[in-house]
Each structure stands twice: as structure tokens, then as C-alpha cells.
């Protein structure tokens, strides 16, 4: 029973340690140094305790397996949590060979700020669309794009910093005009 309890303790502690480590790395990449440092303290504290426990069970292969399994599950949980909280901004680039007027108009109607540029692709004229989008709203943005052009090519990348609040602001209608919410 003691071996089983030790392995379970190693497994759970390693899940916690790696989950915290995954989130810490994400916060470091976003420039959130105080929060990342705070998480780093607990990550390393748990790690030291777990490694000491595993090293104390050198002959126990189950402790090694629990350590490795906890690492794997911790990565999965850390990434899942990060996807749920979806912090930060993204830049979305869309390239479409179709007439993009409707896509641009629809995105702007619902409040996204979109910059469009004429371009030349391999097969002829294209329209390039650029927008800064909150991570939580990426799918909503892409749904509009795919509604009009399911084959549109797009790229998405993290933005560490935005100089002004350039991203989506919901709009509401009054009479014939559109007024930004405050």
C-alpha cells in the first residue's frame, strides 16, 4: 500500500508541477514577469520534493512510471487551462482570392478593425486582411471569414503588446448610425 500511495503522490505532484510550469512559460512569453516568477517558486518547490521522493525509490520502477505519467498529464492539463483562459491578443492575416468586400464589411459591422490591402498572388489578384483579435474571439472572427470563403488562407500569431486598444469593440446601433460602446 505504501508503494501505491508513493506513486500516486508522485503522479499528482508531477501533474501540479508541470501544469504550473506550462502556465509559467506562457506567462513569460507574454511578458508577465511577476506572475511567472510567483508560479516558478511553486513549480520548483514541488519539483524538488518529487525528485527527492523518486530518487529515494531508486529500485521502484513504478515511481519512475508515475513521474513520467505525471509529466505527460501535466503538459496536457497546462495547455488545456491556457486554452480556456485564452489570454492575450493575436494578429490574424487572411488572404483571399475572392471579392473580400462582404467579409470586410461583416467584420467591421460587428466591430472588428480590419486593414485591407490589394495584393498579387500566384493565380492573380488577392486581398490581404489584417486584424488584431483577442484570443477568446479568434473563432468568432474566423467563422465570419469562413462563412464567405471557406478556402481562405489565414495565419495567426501571438502579439505580445498592442500600442493602443486596436482590437474588437462591440458596436450598437442607434437609428441609422453606429455608435461605439464605452
Secondary structure by P-SEA (a helix, b strand, c coil): caaaaaaaaaaaaaaaaaaaaaaaaaaaaacaaaaaaaaaaaaaaaaaaaaaaaaaacccaaaaaaaaaaaaaaaaaaaaaaaaaccbbbbbbbbbcccaaaaaaaaaaaccbbbbbbbcccccbbbbbbbbbcccaaaaaaaaaaaccccccbbbbbbccccccccbbbbbbccccccccc
